Amino acid sequence: MKFGELKKLLEENNNFIITTHVNPDADAIGSEMAVYYILKKLNKSIRIINYSETPYFLQFLDKEKKIEQYEPSHHDKLFSEKGVIIVVDMNQLSRTVKMENVLKNSSMEKVCIDHHQNPEGFENLQIIDSEYTSTGEIIYDFITQTGIVEPDYDIAVQIYSAIVTDTGSFKYNRTSSKTFRIAAELLDLGVKPHLILDKIYDENNLSKNRLLGRALNSMNLSADNKICYMEITRKDLSETGASEAELDGFVNYCLSVQGVEIGILFFELAEGLKVSFRSKGEVNVSQLAGEFGGGGHINAAGLRIYNPDSNNYKLKILESAQKYTSK
């Protein structure tokens, strides 16, 4: 990891833009805000610009209200200035949707800090390692190994939120003794786990619970009972009053069915299909997603397909998934 190069870049530049993927999760927002607090301690000029608004259950991470929602007429000119763009928790610019072109065409230096596989290679400096549990954990190692700033409570809250969610509350197989040691160090800085978990998981809008009911009711099993899939339509969103961001975590319920090795969530986009994959053990859903232009980790991956024949793609994906289950 090129932590020394990243430290030099942060110290020698003054103007920074931070961004992340569409529909950001806690690792995305927490990583953005952790980088923000590092740069704030270095007295830098910082803008955080995201394509999507911050989900209501993650707004506590942005207590200073620094995250801006992308508006071309207001923000595009910022990407033509001198400085550095830091992209966190993603390595494919298409995941910024309508921000993709302005990011690609910007002459600003670009840094990618991420833990997903198959990077696009748009960046000048790559800080990517798919062995990490989360992007937040990479940032924690960067801070502690370089000593660029002294970690404090504000940074600790961000990194703990990133790690605890991307490890499934420390239950995914990538969780290690190192993960727990980092968590302990963050608790020593004042983090209260129950307060963070309450905010993220236990303060839902009624709309989210209603949408979850529809997702659970849509569950189906493959003939061999090793694949469980659920479907959510635009109509479901409209009738429950929920948002796309509230789908976060729904696919994990598929893996709670006995004998299931792969869980899939099909979500109908306005102009396409979003597919989320989860798996157990060595079942590689990153490869499965890659067959259709997506990616991610061995046990967690996803893709977006625009303007598809949705039913045809669902059948193709379910058929391909059979190749990855145990025989």
N, C-alpha and C positions, 0 to 999 in steps of 0.2 A: 504493500500500500504506500502511495506517495504522500504520506502525511507531511513530510518536510516541505515538499513543493506547495501543498495546499496552505500551510502556515505562511510561507513566504508570499504567496499570492494574496492572502487576506491582509497581511501586514502592509504590503506595498501598494495596494489600491485603495481608493476612497469611496467609490460609487458602486453599489451592489443592488442587483435585483434577484429575489429568491422566488422560485415557483415550484409547483408540483403537479400531479396528475388530476384529471377530471374526477369529481366526486371523491375528494380526499378523505382518507381514513386517519386514525390517530397517529400512525407512523409518519404519514405525510405531513400533517399539521404540526405534530410534535417535533419532527426533524427541522421543518422550516423555522419554527419558533426557537429551537435550540441554536440554530445558526444565527438567527436574528440577535439573540442575547449575547452570543460570542462577539458579533460585529459591533453591537452596542457598547460592550466593554472596551472595544478598540476605537470607539468614537468615530465610526464610519457612517456614511449616508446610506440608508437602507430602505428599499421598497419591497414589499411582499405582494405579488400579483398572481392571483389564481383564476383559472377559467371559471371554476364553480364557486358558489358561496360556501362558507364553512357550515357543515351540518350543525344543527342547534345543540346536539349533545357533545360537541367538541368546542363550542365557543368559549368555554371556560379556559381553554389553553391560550386564547388570544385576548387576555384581559386588558391589554393596551389598545385593542382594536386597530391593529396594524395591518391586517390582511385586507387587501382591496380586491374586488371582483373585476375582472378584465372588461374594459370598455375600449374598443379600438381607437375611437376619436380622442380619448383621454390618455391612453397609455402607450400607443404605438411609438410616439416620438421618443419615449424614454429608452427604447431599445436601440436607438441610433446614437446614444451618447457614449462617452468613453467609460469603460468600467467592466464589471464582471457579472455574468448571469450564473447563479447557482441553482441547479436543478436537482431536487431531492426525491428519493423514493420512486424513481422511474428512469428508464433508459431508452425509451422510444418517444420521440417528440409528438407522434400522433396522439399520444395520451393527453396532450394539452388541447386537443380539438382545434378550435379556431385560432388558438395562439401559435399553432405549429409553424406557419409560414413566417411570422414576424420573428420567431425564435431562430429559425434556420437562417434567415436572411440577415440577422443582426451581426455586426462586426465586433461586438463585445466578446471578450474571452468567455468561454463556457466551461463550467465545472459540473460534473455529474457525480453525485454521492448516492449510491444505491446498493441494494443487495439482491437484485434480480438477475436472472440469466439472460444471455443473448443480447448484449447492448448494441444499440444502433451505431454508435461511434460518432455522434455529432459533436462531442466535447473536445476541448483542448487539453483538459486534465481529467483523468478518469480515476475516481475513488470508488471502485466497485468490487465487492466480494460477496458471492452468493452463499458463502459459508456462514455469514452472520445471520442472526435471528431477525434483524431489523436494520433499517437505516439509522434509527436512533442509537443502536449499539455501536455502529461505525463511528458516529459523531462522538460518542462517549470515549471510545478508544483514542480518537483524534485529540480530544481535549487532554486526556490524562497522559498520553504518550508524548505530546509536544509541549505541554504546559503553556499553551497559547493564552489561556485565561484560567482563573481559579473557578472551578465549578461551584455553583451556589444553588439555593432552593429553586429559583426560577428555571434554571437549566435542568435541574433534577426532575422536576414535575414533567417537563416535556419529554425527556428521555425515558422516564419510567412509563409514561402513557404509551409511548411508541413500542417499547419492549413488551409490556404486559399484553397489549392487544395483538401484536404480531406473533406472539408465542401462544396465543389462545389461553391467556392466564397461566402460562408456564406449563401447558400440557402437550404442546407439539413436540415431535421427536428431535427437533433441532435445539431444544432447550438443553443447556449443559450446566455443569457446576459453575462455569464462568458466568453464565447468565444470572445465577442466583447471587454470586459474589457482587456483581455489578448492582443488582437490585438492592442488596444489603447496604452498599455504599451510598445509593441514592436515598435510602431510608435514613441513613445517618445524616444526610443533608436536610432532613425535615419532611420528606415525602410521607403522606398518610395514605396507604394503599386503599383503604375502604372509601375514602373520599373521592379518589380518582375513579374507582370502579363504579361507585354510585352514579357519578356524573355520566360516565360512558354507557353503562348498561342498565341502570335502574331509574332513569328519569326520562322515560319514553313518552312521546305523545301518544294519545289513544289511537291515532291514525296508524302508527307503526304496529301496534298490537293487532289491530284489525287486519292490516296487510299480512302480518305473520300468519294469522288464522287462514287466510286465503292460500298462502303459500303451502302451509301444512296440509290443507285440504286437497291441494293439487298433486300431492306426492304420488308417484308411481314407481314400481319396481320392474327391472328387466326380468326376463324369463328365468334366469338363473339366480335372481335375488341378490346379485352382486353390485348392481348399479341402481341407485335411487335418484330420481330427478323430480324437480318441481318447476312450475311455470307461473310467471306473473305477467299480466297483460297491461296495456295502457289503461284499459277500462278498470282494472283492479286498482290502479293508482288513483284514477279519477274518483271512483266511488268510495274509496276509503279516505281520500284527502291526503294520502301519503306522498312522500317524495322518493326519488330514486335513491338518494343517500341512505334512506331508512332500510334499504334492502341489505345493508352491510351485515354479514354474519348469518343470514338466513340459510345459505347453502350448507352450513355446518350441521344443521338439523338432519340432513340426509344421512350423514355418517352415524347418527345415533340409532339407526335402524340395524338390528342384529344381522350380521353377515354381509353388510354392505361394505364395499371397498372403494367405490367411487361415488361421490355426490355431485350432482349437476343442477345448476339453476339457470333456466332460460328466462330472460327478461326482454320483453318486446319494447324496443326503442321506437321513437317516432319515425325513424327511417332505417330500421334494421333490427339487429338482435345482439344483446349482450349475453355472454355465457360465462358463468363462474364455475370452476372445478375445485373439488377438494378430494383428497384420497388418504388412505391409511398405508403405513409401512413403506414398502419400496415401489408402490404403484405410482408411476411417473405421469402425472397429469400435465406437466409442463410440455412433455413430448406430444401428448394428445392435443393440447391447445395449439402447439406449433404446427400441427397438420393443417390448421385452418387460419394461420397467420397470427396466432396469439403467443403467449408465453407466461413465464412466472417461475415458480419453484416446483420441486418434485411433487410436493403434497398440496400446493395451492397455486392455481393459475387462472387465466381468464383470456377472453378475446371479445372484440366487437366486430361485427360484420354489418356493413352498410348496404342497404337496398337488396336484401336477400329474399329468396323464396323461403320464408321462415320455416315452414313445415318440412321442406326438403332438407334444409340444413340440420334441423333437429334430428331427423332420421339418420342423416349421414354421421353426425356426431355420436349418436347413441350406438350406431353400428361400429364406428371406429373404437369407441370406448371398450367394446368387448375384447379387443386385442390386448388390453392392458390389465385385465383382471386375471387372477390366478386360475389355473385350470384344474 
